[in-house]
Amino acid sequence: MTTLAHIPQLLVYGIISGSIISLGGIGVSLTYSIFGFSNFAHGDFMALGAYIALGLFTLFTGLGITNAPFGPLSFGFGFVLAFILAIALTAIAVILIDRLLFRRLRRSGPVILMMSSIGVALGLRNILQFFWSPQPHYYSQAI
């Protein structure tokens, strides 16, 4: 049963979930409008960022970096720090894959680019499953 004390937490989680979904959609539409192909690996890059953040959050928790909650929220400084570092590391990985693969294939047709993005998506998904297993992982089960 939801009490009034849970409403701010639920609102924040709803805003965060909606923001993640909208950022994914904006990223796919920007990629299509700028480069002229749909990057099917975009969702897998988002998953890479989520798993990097989870790994960093677990590392920071193990190192004893404080995770005292911010006000009524269930996450603290360790999560925010892991989130910021995960953004930077994911951006580096995406730029690296773009420079090594997609830049060379841009002179090809959009079908070749889409096929290569499917290959990147499958490869990245299998790498994530190898390191973190195909079972779902959670940041917090407080709600």
N, CA, C and O atoms as a GROMACS GRO file, in nm:
protein
  572
    1MET      N    1   0.084  -0.118   0.000
    1MET     CA    2   0.000   0.000   0.000
    1MET      C    3   0.088   0.124   0.000
    1MET      O    4   0.185   0.132   0.076
    2THR      N    5   0.056   0.219  -0.083
    2THR     CA    6   0.134   0.341  -0.096
    2THR      C    7   0.085   0.445   0.003
    2THR      O    8  -0.034   0.477   0.008
    3THR      N    9   0.177   0.496   0.080
    3THR     CA   10   0.143   0.604   0.172
    3THR      C   11   0.188   0.736   0.112
    3THR      O   12   0.255   0.739   0.009
    4LEU      N   13   0.151   0.844   0.177
    4LEU     CA   14   0.190   0.976   0.128
    4LEU      C   15   0.341   0.994   0.130
    4LEU      O   16   0.395   1.073   0.052
    5ALA      N   17   0.410   0.924   0.217
    5ALA     CA   18   0.556   0.936   0.225
    5ALA      C   19   0.624   0.876   0.102
    5ALA      O   20   0.736   0.915   0.068
    6HIS      N   21   0.558   0.782   0.035
    6HIS     CA   22   0.617   0.718  -0.083
    6HIS      C   23   0.596   0.797  -0.212
    6HIS      O   24   0.662   0.770  -0.312
    7ILE      N   25   0.507   0.893  -0.211
    7ILE     CA   26   0.473   0.966  -0.333
    7ILE      C   27   0.593   1.039  -0.394
    7ILE      O   28   0.612   1.029  -0.515
    8PRO      N   29   0.676   1.111  -0.316
    8PRO     CA   30   0.794   1.175  -0.380
    8PRO      C   31   0.888   1.074  -0.446
    8PRO      O   32   0.940   1.099  -0.554
    9GLN      N   33   0.909   0.960  -0.380
    9GLN     CA   34   0.996   0.857  -0.435
    9GLN      C   35   0.937   0.802  -0.564
    9GLN      O   36   1.010   0.783  -0.662
   10LEU      N   37   0.808   0.776  -0.566
   10LEU     CA   38   0.743   0.724  -0.686
   10LEU      C   39   0.746   0.826  -0.799
   10LEU      O   40   0.766   0.789  -0.915
   11LEU      N   41   0.728   0.953  -0.767
   11LEU     CA   42   0.736   1.057  -0.869
   11LEU      C   43   0.875   1.066  -0.930
   11LEU      O   44   0.890   1.078  -1.051
   12VAL      N   45   0.977   1.059  -0.846
   12VAL     CA   46   1.115   1.066  -0.895
   12VAL      C   47   1.146   0.945  -0.983
   12VAL      O   48   1.205   0.960  -1.090
   13TYR      N   49   1.106   0.825  -0.939
   13TYR     CA   50   1.130   0.706  -1.021
   13TYR      C   51   1.054   0.713  -1.153
   13TYR      O   52   1.105   0.669  -1.256
   14GLY      N   53   0.933   0.766  -1.151
   14GLY     CA   54   0.856   0.782  -1.275
   14GLY      C   55   0.922   0.881  -1.370
   14GLY      O   56   0.927   0.857  -1.491
   15ILE      N   57   0.971   0.991  -1.316
   15ILE     CA   58   1.040   1.091  -1.399
   15ILE      C   59   1.169   1.032  -1.455
   15ILE      O   60   1.201   1.054  -1.572
   16ILE      N   61   1.242   0.958  -1.373
   16ILE     CA   62   1.367   0.897  -1.420
   16ILE      C   63   1.338   0.794  -1.529
   16ILE      O   64   1.406   0.793  -1.632
   17SER      N   65   1.239   0.708  -1.509
   17SER     CA   66   1.206   0.607  -1.610
   17SER      C   67   1.160   0.671  -1.740
   17SER      O   68   1.201   0.630  -1.848
   18GLY      N   69   1.075   0.771  -1.730
   18GLY     CA   70   1.030   0.841  -1.850
   18GLY      C   71   1.142   0.914  -1.921
   18GLY      O   72   1.145   0.919  -2.044
   19SER      N   73   1.235   0.970  -1.844
   19SER     CA   74   1.349   1.038  -1.904
   19SER      C   75   1.440   0.941  -1.978
   19SER      O   76   1.490   0.973  -2.086
   20ILE      N   77   1.460   0.824  -1.922
   20ILE     CA   78   1.544   0.724  -1.988
   20ILE      C   79   1.482   0.681  -2.121
   20ILE      O   80   1.551   0.671  -2.222
   21ILE      N   81   1.352   0.655  -2.119
   21ILE     CA   82   1.285   0.613  -2.242
   21ILE      C   83   1.288   0.725  -2.346
   21ILE      O   84   1.312   0.700  -2.464
   22SER      N   85   1.263   0.849  -2.302
   22SER     CA   86   1.262   0.960  -2.398
   22SER      C   87   1.402   0.988  -2.452
   22SER      O   88   1.416   1.023  -2.570
   23LEU      N   89   1.505   0.975  -2.369
   23LEU     CA   90   1.642   0.994  -2.419
   23LEU      C   91   1.677   0.890  -2.524
   23LEU      O   92   1.745   0.920  -2.622
   24GLY      N   93   1.632   0.767  -2.504
   24GLY     CA   94   1.656   0.664  -2.605
   24GLY      C   95   1.589   0.697  -2.736
   24GLY      O   96   1.649   0.682  -2.842
   25GLY      N   97   1.465   0.742  -2.730
   25GLY     CA   98   1.393   0.779  -2.852
   25GLY      C   99   1.454   0.900  -2.921
   25GLY      O  100   1.464   0.903  -3.044
   26ILE      N  101   1.495   0.998  -2.843
   26ILE     CA  102   1.560   1.117  -2.900
   26ILE      C  103   1.692   1.078  -2.966
   26ILE      O  104   1.725   1.128  -3.074
   27GLY      N  105   1.768   0.990  -2.902
   27GLY     CA  106   1.896   0.948  -2.958
   27GLY      C  107   1.880   0.874  -3.090
   27GLY      O  108   1.957   0.896  -3.183
   28VAL      N  109   1.782   0.785  -3.098
   28VAL     CA  110   1.759   0.712  -3.222
   28VAL      C  111   1.715   0.806  -3.333
   28VAL      O  112   1.762   0.795  -3.446
   29SER      N  113   1.626   0.900  -3.301
   29SER     CA  114   1.579   0.992  -3.406
   29SER      C  115   1.690   1.088  -3.448
   29SER      O  116   1.698   1.124  -3.566
   30LEU      N  117   1.776   1.131  -3.356
   30LEU     CA  118   1.889   1.216  -3.394
   30LEU      C  119   1.989   1.140  -3.481
   30LEU      O  120   2.040   1.195  -3.579
   31THR      N  121   2.016   1.016  -3.446
   31THR     CA  122   2.107   0.935  -3.526
   31THR      C  123   2.053   0.918  -3.668
   31THR      O  124   2.128   0.928  -3.765
   32TYR      N  125   1.924   0.893  -3.678
   32TYR     CA  126   1.865   0.876  -3.811
   32TYR      C  127   1.866   1.007  -3.890
   32TYR      O  128   1.896   1.006  -4.010
   33SER      N  129   1.835   1.118  -3.825
   33SER     CA  130   1.830   1.245  -3.899
   33SER      C  131   1.968   1.296  -3.937
   33SER      O  132   1.983   1.362  -4.040
   34ILE      N  133   2.069   1.268  -3.857
   34ILE     CA  134   2.204   1.318  -3.886
   34ILE      C  135   2.278   1.224  -3.982
   34ILE      O  136   2.335   1.269  -4.081
   35PHE      N  137   2.276   1.095  -3.953
   35PHE     CA  138   2.356   1.001  -4.031
   35PHE      C  139   2.277   0.927  -4.137
   35PHE      O  140   2.337   0.865  -4.226
   36GLY      N  141   2.146   0.930  -4.132
   36GLY     CA  142   2.065   0.867  -4.234
   36GLY      C  143   2.048   0.717  -4.217
   36GLY      O  144   2.011   0.649  -4.313
   37PHE      N  145   2.074   0.663  -4.099
   37PHE     CA  146   2.048   0.522  -4.074
   37PHE      C  147   2.002   0.504  -3.930
   37PHE      O  148   2.036   0.583  -3.842
   38SER      N  149   1.926   0.399  -3.909
   38SER     CA  150   1.879   0.368  -3.774
   38SER      C  151   1.983   0.281  -3.705
   38SER      O  152   2.013   0.170  -3.750
   39ASN      N  153   2.037   0.330  -3.597
   39ASN     CA  154   2.137   0.256  -3.522
   39ASN      C  155   2.066   0.162  -3.426
   39ASN      O  156   2.016   0.205  -3.321
   40PHE      N  157   2.060   0.034  -3.461
   40PHE     CA  158   1.992  -0.062  -3.378
   40PHE      C  159   2.069  -0.095  -3.251
   40PHE      O  160   2.016  -0.162  -3.162
   41ALA      N  161   2.191  -0.050  -3.239
   41ALA     CA  162   2.270  -0.074  -3.119
   41ALA      C  163   2.248   0.033  -3.013
   41ALA      O  164   2.307   0.027  -2.906
   42HIS      N  165   2.163   0.130  -3.042
   42HIS     CA  166   2.144   0.242  -2.949
   42HIS      C  167   2.092   0.194  -2.812
   42HIS      O  168   2.141   0.238  -2.708
   43GLY      N  169   1.995   0.105  -2.812
   43GLY     CA  170   1.944   0.051  -2.687
   43GLY      C  171   2.048  -0.029  -2.612
   43GLY      O  172   2.050  -0.029  -2.488
   44ASP      N  173   2.134  -0.098  -2.685
   44ASP     CA  174   2.240  -0.176  -2.620
   44ASP      C  175   2.347  -0.085  -2.562
   44ASP      O  176   2.409  -0.118  -2.460
   45PHE      N  177   2.370   0.030  -2.625
   45PHE     CA  178   2.461   0.128  -2.565
   45PHE      C  179   2.402   0.183  -2.436
   45PHE      O  180   2.474   0.208  -2.339
   46MET      N  181   2.271   0.201  -2.433
   46MET     CA  182   2.206   0.245  -2.310
   46MET      C  183   2.219   0.138  -2.201
   46MET      O  184   2.242   0.170  -2.084
   47ALA      N  185   2.204   0.012  -2.240
   47ALA     CA  186   2.221  -0.097  -2.144
   47ALA      C  187   2.364  -0.103  -2.094
   47ALA      O  188   2.388  -0.130  -1.976
   48LEU      N  189   2.461  -0.078  -2.183
   48LEU     CA  190   2.601  -0.074  -2.141
   48LEU      C  191   2.621   0.032  -2.034
   48LEU      O  192   2.686   0.007  -1.932
   49GLY      N  193   2.565   0.149  -2.054
   49GLY     CA  194   2.575   0.256  -1.954
   49GLY      C  195   2.511   0.217  -1.822
   49GLY      O  196   2.564   0.248  -1.716
   50ALA      N  197   2.397   0.149  -1.829
   50ALA     CA  198   2.329   0.107  -1.706
   50ALA      C  199   2.413   0.004  -1.630
   50ALA      O  200   2.423   0.010  -1.507
   51TYR      N  201   2.473  -0.089  -1.702
   51TYR     CA  202   2.555  -0.190  -1.634
   51TYR      C  203   2.687  -0.133  -1.584
   51TYR      O  204   2.738  -0.177  -1.481
   52ILE      N  205   2.743  -0.037  -1.655
   52ILE     CA  206   2.862   0.031  -1.604
   52ILE      C  207   2.828   0.104  -1.474
   52ILE      O  208   2.903   0.098  -1.377
   53ALA      N  209   2.714   0.173  -1.473
   53ALA     CA  210   2.671   0.242  -1.351
   53ALA      C  211   2.648   0.144  -1.238
   53ALA      O  212   2.684   0.172  -1.123
   54LEU      N  213   2.588   0.029  -1.268
   54LEU     CA  214   2.565  -0.072  -1.164
   54LEU      C  215   2.698  -0.125  -1.110
   54LEU      O  216   2.713  -0.142  -0.989
   55GLY      N  217   2.793  -0.151  -1.199
   55GLY     CA  218   2.924  -0.198  -1.154
   55GLY      C  219   2.997  -0.096  -1.069
   55GLY      O  220   3.057  -0.130  -0.967
   56LEU      N  221   2.992   0.031  -1.112
   56LEU     CA  222   3.056   0.136  -1.034
   56LEU      C  223   2.987   0.157  -0.900
   56LEU      O  224   3.053   0.178  -0.798
   57PHE      N  225   2.854   0.151  -0.899
   57PHE     CA  226   2.779   0.166  -0.774
   57PHE      C  227   2.814   0.054  -0.677
   57PHE      O  228   2.831   0.078  -0.557
   58THR      N  229   2.826  -0.069  -0.728
   58THR     CA  230   2.865  -0.182  -0.644
   58THR      C  231   3.008  -0.163  -0.593
   58THR      O  232   3.036  -0.193  -0.477
   59LEU      N  233   3.096  -0.114  -0.679
   59LEU     CA  234   3.234  -0.088  -0.638
   59LEU      C  235   3.240   0.019  -0.530
   59LEU      O  236   3.310   0.003  -0.430
   60PHE      N  237   3.167   0.128  -0.550
   60PHE     CA  238   3.168   0.237  -0.451
   60PHE      C  239   3.108   0.192  -0.319
   60PHE      O  240   3.155   0.233  -0.212
   61THR      N  241   3.006   0.109  -0.324
   61THR     CA  242   2.947   0.057  -0.201
   61THR      C  243   3.047  -0.031  -0.128
   61THR      O  244   3.058  -0.026  -0.006
   62GLY      N  245   3.120  -0.113  -0.204
   62GLY     CA  246   3.222  -0.198  -0.143
   62GLY      C  247   3.338  -0.120  -0.085
   62GLY      O  248   3.399  -0.162   0.013
   63LEU      N  249   3.370  -0.004  -0.147
   63LEU     CA  250   3.478   0.080  -0.096
   63LEU      C  251   3.435   0.166   0.022
   63LEU      O  252   3.518   0.232   0.084
   64GLY      N  253   3.308   0.164   0.053
   64GLY     CA  254   3.259   0.239   0.168
   64GLY      C  255   3.223   0.384   0.139
   64GLY      O  256   3.207   0.463   0.231
   65ILE      N  257   3.210   0.419   0.010
   65ILE     CA  258   3.167   0.555  -0.023
   65ILE      C  259   3.022   0.569   0.022
   65ILE      O  260   2.938   0.484  -0.008
   66THR      N  261   2.995   0.675   0.092
   66THR     CA  262   2.865   0.692   0.156
   66THR      C  263   2.751   0.689   0.055
   66THR      O  264   2.761   0.742  -0.056
   67ASN      N  265   2.645   0.625   0.096
   67ASN     CA  266   2.527   0.619   0.012
   67ASN      C  267   2.405   0.662   0.093
   67ASN      O  268   2.296   0.606   0.078
   68ALA      N  269   2.425   0.762   0.178
   68ALA     CA  270   2.314   0.814   0.258
   68ALA      C  271   2.213   0.879   0.164
   68ALA      O  272   2.251   0.954   0.074
   69PRO      N  273   2.085   0.851   0.183
   69PRO     CA  274   1.984   0.903   0.092
   69PRO      C  275   1.974   1.055   0.092
   69PRO      O  276   1.999   1.120   0.193
   70PHE      N  277   1.936   1.109  -0.025
   70PHE     CA  278   1.908   1.252  -0.038
   70PHE      C  279   1.761   1.273  -0.002
   70PHE      O  280   1.673   1.237  -0.080
   71GLY      N  281   1.735   1.330   0.112
   71GLY     CA  282   1.597   1.360   0.151
   71GLY      C  283   1.509   1.236   0.146
   71GLY      O  284   1.545   1.134   0.204
   72PRO      N  285   1.394   1.243   0.077
   72PRO     CA  286   1.304   1.128   0.072
   72PRO      C  287   1.344   1.023  -0.032
   72PRO      O  288   1.277   0.921  -0.045
   73LEU      N  289   1.452   1.046  -0.105
   73LEU     CA  290   1.494   0.955  -0.211
   73LEU      C  291   1.576   0.841  -0.154
   73LEU      O  292   1.636   0.854  -0.047
   74SER      N  293   1.580   0.729  -0.225
   74SER     CA  294   1.651   0.612  -0.173
   74SER      C  295   1.794   0.602  -0.222
   74SER      O  296   1.867   0.513  -0.179
   75PHE      N  297   1.838   0.693  -0.311
   75PHE     CA  298   1.975   0.686  -0.360
   75PHE      C  299   2.054   0.804  -0.306
   75PHE      O  300   1.998   0.908  -0.270
   76GLY      N  301   2.186   0.785  -0.300
   76GLY     CA  302   2.272   0.887  -0.241
   76GLY      C  303   2.390   0.921  -0.329
   76GLY      O  304   2.385   0.906  -0.451
   77PHE      N  305   2.497   0.968  -0.266
   77PHE     CA  306   2.614   1.020  -0.336
   77PHE      C  307   2.682   0.913  -0.421
   77PHE      O  308   2.727   0.942  -0.532
   78GLY      N  309   2.691   0.790  -0.371
   78GLY     CA  310   2.756   0.683  -0.447
   78GLY      C  311   2.687   0.656  -0.579
   78GLY      O  312   2.753   0.631  -0.680
   79PHE      N  313   2.554   0.661  -0.578
   79PHE     CA  314   2.479   0.639  -0.702
   79PHE      C  315   2.499   0.754  -0.799
   79PHE      O  316   2.517   0.731  -0.919
   80VAL      N  317   2.497   0.876  -0.750
   80VAL     CA  318   2.515   0.993  -0.837
   80VAL      C  319   2.654   0.992  -0.899
   80VAL      O  320   2.669   1.019  -1.018
   81LEU      N  321   2.757   0.960  -0.820
   81LEU     CA  322   2.893   0.952  -0.871
   81LEU      C  323   2.907   0.841  -0.975
   81LEU      O  324   2.970   0.860  -1.079
   82ALA      N  325   2.847   0.725  -0.948
   82ALA     CA  326   2.851   0.615  -1.045
   82ALA      C  327   2.779   0.652  -1.173
   82ALA      O  328   2.823   0.616  -1.282
   83PHE      N  329   2.669   0.725  -1.162
   83PHE     CA  330   2.591   0.768  -1.278
   83PHE      C  331   2.673   0.862  -1.366
   83PHE      O  332   2.674   0.846  -1.488
   84ILE      N  333   2.740   0.958  -1.306
   84ILE     CA  334   2.819   1.055  -1.382
   84ILE      C  335   2.937   0.986  -1.451
   84ILE      O  336   2.965   1.012  -1.568
   85LEU      N  337   3.007   0.899  -1.379
   85LEU     CA  338   3.120   0.827  -1.439
   85LEU      C  339   3.073   0.731  -1.549
   85LEU      O  340   3.142   0.713  -1.649
   86ALA      N  341   2.956   0.670  -1.531
   86ALA     CA  342   2.903   0.580  -1.633
   86ALA      C  343   2.870   0.655  -1.761
   86ALA      O  344   2.888   0.602  -1.871
   87ILE      N  345   2.820   0.777  -1.749
   87ILE     CA  346   2.792   0.858  -1.868
   87ILE      C  347   2.921   0.882  -1.946
   87ILE      O  348   2.924   0.867  -2.068
   88ALA      N  349   3.027   0.919  -1.875
   88ALA     CA  350   3.155   0.946  -1.941
   88ALA      C  351   3.212   0.820  -2.006
   88ALA      O  352   3.258   0.825  -2.120
   89LEU      N  353   3.211   0.709  -1.935
   89LEU     CA  354   3.267   0.585  -1.989
   89LEU      C  355   3.185   0.531  -2.106
   89LEU      O  356   3.241   0.478  -2.202
   90THR      N  357   3.053   0.545  -2.099
   90THR     CA  358   2.969   0.502  -2.210
   90THR      C  359   2.991   0.589  -2.332
   90THR      O  360   2.996   0.539  -2.445
   91ALA      N  361   3.005   0.719  -2.311
   91ALA     CA  362   3.032   0.810  -2.424
   91ALA      C  363   3.164   0.774  -2.491
   91ALA      O  364   3.174   0.777  -2.614
   92ILE      N  365   3.264   0.740  -2.412
   92ILE     CA  366   3.393   0.700  -2.469
   92ILE      C  367   3.378   0.572  -2.551
   92ILE      O  368   3.433   0.562  -2.660
   93ALA      N  369   3.302   0.475  -2.499
   93ALA     CA  370   3.281   0.350  -2.572
   93ALA      C  371   3.205   0.373  -2.702
   93ALA      O  372   3.240   0.314  -2.805
   94VAL      N  373   3.103   0.457  -2.700
   94VAL     CA  374   3.024   0.484  -2.820
   94VAL      C  375   3.109   0.557  -2.924
   94VAL      O  376   3.103   0.524  -3.043
   95ILE      N  377   3.186   0.655  -2.881
   95ILE     CA  378   3.273   0.728  -2.975
   95ILE      C  379   3.378   0.634  -3.034
   95ILE      O  380   3.408   0.643  -3.153
   96LEU      N  381   3.432   0.546  -2.952
   96LEU     CA  382   3.532   0.450  -3.000
   96LEU      C  383   3.473   0.357  -3.106
   96LEU      O  384   3.535   0.333  -3.210
   97ILE      N  385   3.354   0.304  -3.082
   97ILE     CA  386   3.290   0.216  -3.180
   97ILE      C  387   3.254   0.294  -3.306
   97ILE      O  388   3.266   0.242  -3.417
   98ASP      N  389   3.211   0.419  -3.290
   98ASP     CA  390   3.180   0.501  -3.407
   98ASP      C  391   3.304   0.525  -3.491
   98ASP      O  392   3.300   0.514  -3.614
   99ARG      N  393   3.415   0.558  -3.427
   99ARG     CA  394   3.539   0.586  -3.502
   99ARG      C  395   3.596   0.460  -3.566
   99ARG      O  396   3.648   0.466  -3.678
  100LEU      N  397   3.587   0.347  -3.497
  100LEU     CA  398   3.646   0.224  -3.550
  100LEU      C  399   3.559   0.155  -3.654
  100LEU      O  400   3.612   0.089  -3.743
  101LEU      N  401   3.428   0.170  -3.646
  101LEU     CA  402   3.341   0.093  -3.735
  101LEU      C  403   3.252   0.181  -3.823
  101LEU      O  404   3.261   0.175  -3.946
  102PHE      N  405   3.169   0.261  -3.762
  102PHE     CA  406   3.066   0.331  -3.839
  102PHE      C  407   3.125   0.439  -3.930
  102PHE      O  408   3.073   0.461  -4.039
  103ARG      N  409   3.230   0.505  -3.888
  103ARG     CA  410   3.290   0.609  -3.973
  103ARG      C  411   3.340   0.550  -4.104
  103ARG      O  412   3.328   0.612  -4.210
  104ARG      N  413   3.397   0.431  -4.097
  104ARG     CA  414   3.449   0.366  -4.218
  104ARG      C  415   3.337   0.320  -4.311
  104ARG      O  416   3.357   0.308  -4.432
  105LEU      N  417   3.222   0.294  -4.254
  105LEU     CA  418   3.111   0.242  -4.335
  105LEU      C  419   3.014   0.350  -4.381
  105LEU      O  420   2.917   0.318  -4.450
  106ARG      N  421   3.036   0.474  -4.345
  106ARG     CA  422   2.942   0.580  -4.382
  106ARG      C  423   2.933   0.603  -4.532
  106ARG      O  424   2.831   0.650  -4.582
  107ARG      N  425   3.039   0.571  -4.604
  107ARG     CA  426   3.035   0.586  -4.750
  107ARG      C  427   2.952   0.476  -4.815
  107ARG      O  428   2.912   0.487  -4.930
  108SER      N  429   2.928   0.369  -4.741
  108SER     CA  430   2.841   0.261  -4.790
  108SER      C  431   2.696   0.306  -4.780
  108SER      O  432   2.666   0.415  -4.729
  109GLY      N  433   2.608   0.224  -4.826
  109GLY     CA  434   2.467   0.257  -4.820
  109GLY      C  435   2.410   0.241  -4.679
  109GLY      O  436   2.475   0.184  -4.592
  110PRO      N  437   2.290   0.292  -4.658
  110PRO     CA  438   2.228   0.283  -4.526
  110PRO      C  439   2.198   0.139  -4.484
  110PRO      O  440   2.191   0.110  -4.365
  111VAL      N  441   2.179   0.049  -4.580
  111VAL     CA  442   2.153  -0.090  -4.546
  111VAL      C  443   2.276  -0.152  -4.480
  111VAL      O  444   2.263  -0.227  -4.383
  112ILE      N  445   2.394  -0.123  -4.532
  112ILE     CA  446   2.518  -0.174  -4.473
  112ILE      C  447   2.536  -0.119  -4.332
  112ILE      O  448   2.576  -0.193  -4.242
  113LEU      N  449   2.505   0.008  -4.312
  113LEU     CA  450   2.516   0.067  -4.179
  113LEU      C  451   2.418   0.002  -4.082
  113LEU      O  452   2.454  -0.025  -3.967
  114MET      N  453   2.296  -0.022  -4.127
  114MET     CA  454   2.198  -0.087  -4.039
  114MET      C  455   2.241  -0.229  -4.004
  114MET      O  456   2.227  -0.272  -3.890
  115MET      N  457   2.292  -0.302  -4.103
  115MET     CA  458   2.337  -0.438  -4.076
  115MET      C  459   2.455  -0.439  -3.979
  115MET      O  460   2.462  -0.524  -3.891
  116SER      N  461   2.546  -0.344  -3.994
  116SER     CA  462   2.658  -0.338  -3.901
  116SER      C  463   2.612  -0.297  -3.762
  116SER      O  464   2.668  -0.343  -3.662
  117SER      N  465   2.510  -0.211  -3.754
  117SER     CA  466   2.460  -0.174  -3.621
  117SER      C  467   2.390  -0.291  -3.554
  117SER      O  468   2.393  -0.304  -3.431
  118ILE      N  469   2.325  -0.378  -3.633
  118ILE     CA  470   2.267  -0.499  -3.575
  118ILE      C  471   2.378  -0.590  -3.522
  118ILE      O  472   2.364  -0.650  -3.416
  119GLY      N  473   2.488  -0.601  -3.597
  119GLY     CA  474   2.602  -0.679  -3.550
  119GLY      C  475   2.662  -0.623  -3.422
  119GLY      O  476   2.696  -0.698  -3.331
  120VAL      N  477   2.675  -0.491  -3.415
  120VAL     CA  478   2.726  -0.428  -3.293
  120VAL      C  479   2.630  -0.454  -3.177
  120VAL      O  480   2.673  -0.482  -3.066
  121ALA      N  481   2.499  -0.444  -3.204
  121ALA     CA  482   2.400  -0.467  -3.098
  121ALA      C  483   2.410  -0.610  -3.045
  121ALA      O  484   2.409  -0.632  -2.924
  122LEU      N  485   2.419  -0.707  -3.135
  122LEU     CA  486   2.429  -0.847  -3.091
  122LEU      C  487   2.559  -0.872  -3.016
  122LEU      O  488   2.559  -0.940  -2.913
  123GLY      N  489   2.669  -0.818  -3.067
  123GLY     CA  490   2.796  -0.836  -2.999
  123GLY      C  491   2.798  -0.772  -2.861
  123GLY      O  492   2.844  -0.832  -2.764
  124LEU      N  493   2.747  -0.651  -2.853
  124LEU     CA  494   2.745  -0.580  -2.725
  124LEU      C  495   2.653  -0.650  -2.625
  124LEU      O  496   2.685  -0.660  -2.506
  125ARG      N  497   2.538  -0.697  -2.673
  125ARG     CA  498   2.445  -0.768  -2.585
  125ARG      C  499   2.507  -0.895  -2.530
  125ARG      O  500   2.490  -0.927  -2.412
  126ASN      N  501   2.580  -0.968  -2.613
  126ASN     CA  502   2.644  -1.090  -2.566
  126ASN      C  503   2.760  -1.062  -2.472
  126ASN      O  504   2.783  -1.138  -2.378
  127ILE      N  505   2.831  -0.953  -2.494
  127ILE     CA  506   2.938  -0.914  -2.401
  127ILE      C  507   2.878  -0.879  -2.265
  127ILE      O  508   2.931  -0.919  -2.162
  128LEU      N  509   2.767  -0.805  -2.265
  128LEU     CA  510   2.701  -0.770  -2.139
  128LEU      C  511   2.652  -0.896  -2.067
  128LEU      O  512   2.664  -0.907  -1.945
  129GLN      N  513   2.596  -0.990  -2.143
  129GLN     CA  514   2.549  -1.114  -2.080
  129GLN      C  515   2.664  -1.199  -2.030
  129GLN      O  516   2.649  -1.270  -1.930
  130PHE      N  517   2.777  -1.193  -2.095
  130PHE     CA  518   2.894  -1.268  -2.050
  130PHE      C  519   2.943  -1.216  -1.916
  130PHE      O  520   2.972  -1.294  -1.826
  131PHE      N  521   2.953  -1.084  -1.903
  131PHE     CA  522   3.007  -1.026  -1.780
  131PHE      C  523   2.905  -1.018  -1.667
  131PHE      O  524   2.942  -1.033  -1.550
  132TRP      N  525   2.778  -0.993  -1.698
  132TRP     CA  526   2.679  -0.972  -1.593
  132TRP      C  527   2.570  -1.078  -1.589
  132TRP      O  528   2.480  -1.068  -1.505
  133SER      N  529   2.574  -1.178  -1.673
  133SER     CA  530   2.476  -1.287  -1.685
  133SER      C  531   2.346  -1.235  -1.746
  133SER      O  532   2.317  -1.116  -1.740
  134PRO      N  533   2.268  -1.325  -1.805
  134PRO     CA  534   2.142  -1.281  -1.868
  134PRO      C  535   2.030  -1.254  -1.767
  134PRO      O  536   1.922  -1.212  -1.806
  135GLN      N  537   2.055  -1.278  -1.640
  135GLN     CA  538   1.954  -1.251  -1.537
  135GLN      C  539   1.944  -1.101  -1.510
  135GLN      O  540   2.045  -1.032  -1.517
  136PRO      N  541   1.825  -1.051  -1.482
  136PRO     CA  542   1.813  -0.906  -1.454
  136PRO      C  543   1.881  -0.869  -1.323
  136PRO      O  544   1.883  -0.947  -1.228
  137HIS      N  545   1.936  -0.750  -1.320
  137HIS     CA  546   2.000  -0.695  -1.200
  137HIS      C  547   1.927  -0.567  -1.162
  137HIS      O  548   1.872  -0.497  -1.248
  138TYR      N  549   1.927  -0.536  -1.033
  138TYR     CA  550   1.853  -0.421  -0.984
  138TYR      C  551   1.944  -0.331  -0.902
  138TYR      O  552   2.036  -0.377  -0.834
  139TYR      N  553   1.916  -0.202  -0.909
  139TYR     CA  554   1.988  -0.107  -0.825
  139TYR      C  555   1.935  -0.111  -0.683
  139TYR      O  556   2.012  -0.121  -0.587
  140SER      N  557   1.805  -0.104  -0.669
  140SER     CA  558   1.744  -0.100  -0.537
  140SER      C  559   1.608  -0.167  -0.545
  140SER      O  560   1.536  -0.151  -0.644
  141GLN      N  561   1.575  -0.240  -0.443
  141GLN     CA  562   1.444  -0.304  -0.438
  141GLN      C  563   1.361  -0.243  -0.326
  141GLN      O  564   1.280  -0.311  -0.263
  142ALA      N  565   1.383  -0.114  -0.301
  142ALA     CA  566   1.316  -0.046  -0.190
  142ALA      C  567   1.167  -0.029  -0.213
  142ALA      O  568   1.090  -0.026  -0.117
  143ILE      N  569   1.126  -0.018  -0.338
  143ILE     CA  570   0.982   0.004  -0.364
  143ILE      C  571   0.912  -0.127  -0.387
  143ILE      O  572   0.792  -0.129  -0.411
   0.00000   0.00000   0.00000
